[in-house]
């Protein structure tokens, strides 16, 4: 299951306005409004993000939900063995929330692929 997707925009203000209006009919609203990140979602679950980045940086971030932390570890190992590049080994990312256990790899095209478990260990 996909946990969240991040799209890069070159200017956050127009991107925020566009997605606020475009996603409103399908029930999405702004749930997070950070300095360079805007999170949209439904029913309290933020699963679509936009962020302001250098226009050259056009890669995508996709995160997959895992039911157990060991699955995050297995994803990371398998992705590296398949030719991915490390972008953050398995571990807690407390700046998101206390149980955010994730690993990040770049795929062969430079996209940031993440596996995340939100459950307590």
N, C-alpha and C positions, 0 to 999 in steps of 0.2 A: 504494500500500500504506500502511496506517495504521502510523505509527511508535509512537505512544503516545497514551493518553487520560488526562486528569486530571479527577477528580471532586472537588468541594468538599464538605467535611463541617464541621459546626459544632463538633464535639468530636473530636479525633484519636484518643484512647484507645479509645472504643467503636467508632469506625469501623475502626480497625486490627484490633480483635478480631473484629468482624463479618466483614470481608473475609478475614482470615486463615483463619477457620473455613469461610466460604462458598466460597472459591476453592480450598481444599485438595483436595477431591475431583477437581478438573480439573487438578491438577498445579501450581497456582500457589503460590509461596512468597514470603516477604518477602526481597527482595534488597537493598533500601536502607531504612535506618531513620534518617532525619534529624530535626532538631528539629520541623519542621512538615510534613514530607513522608514518606510511606511508599510505597515502590515495590515492586510485585509483578510476578512474571514466571515464566518457565520457561526452563530450560537457559541460565541466565545473562543472558537478555534481558529487561530491565525494560520492560514496555509498558503497565502499568496503575498509575496513581498516585492516591493520595488526599492532600489537603492541607487543613489547617485554615484557614478563611477566615471572614470576617464572614458570618453567615447570609444577609444581603441579597445577597451576591455568589454567585449561583447559576449563573453562566454556565459553559460547558464549554470545555475546551481539547482540541483535536484536532491531532495532528501527522502530516504525511504524509512518508514517506521519499522522497528523490530520489537518483538515482544519480550526479548531477553537480551541482556548485555552481552552474553556470549555470542549471540548472533552478530552483533556489531563487530566483535573481535574477528569472527569468521569472515565477515564481509571484507574487512580491512586486509586480512591475509590473502584471501582469494583475489581481491582487486590488484594488489601488488604483484602477485604471481602471474596475473593476466596481462601485466604490462603497465598498470597504473603507477602514478607517482605520488608519493606521500604528500599530503597537505594537512596532516594533523592526525597523530595516532589515537587509538581508542582512549577515552578518558572523560572525566566529568568536565563540563563547561558551565561552571557556577554562574557566570555572567548572564546566562540564559535563564536557568533555574537550577536548584540544588540537585535535581535528579537527571539533568540533561547529559546523558552518556552517549558520546558520538565519536565517529571516526570520519575522516575526510580524505579523499584521493582525487587526483586529477586523472581523467580518462585520457586516452591517447590524443584527443583533440583539445585538451586543456579545460574541459568542463569540470566543474567542482561537484563531485558526487559524494553524498553523505549517507551514512546509516546512523540512525538515532533511536535510542530507547529512553522513554520518559519515566519508566517505572523505577522504584527503589530496588536496590540490589538485595 
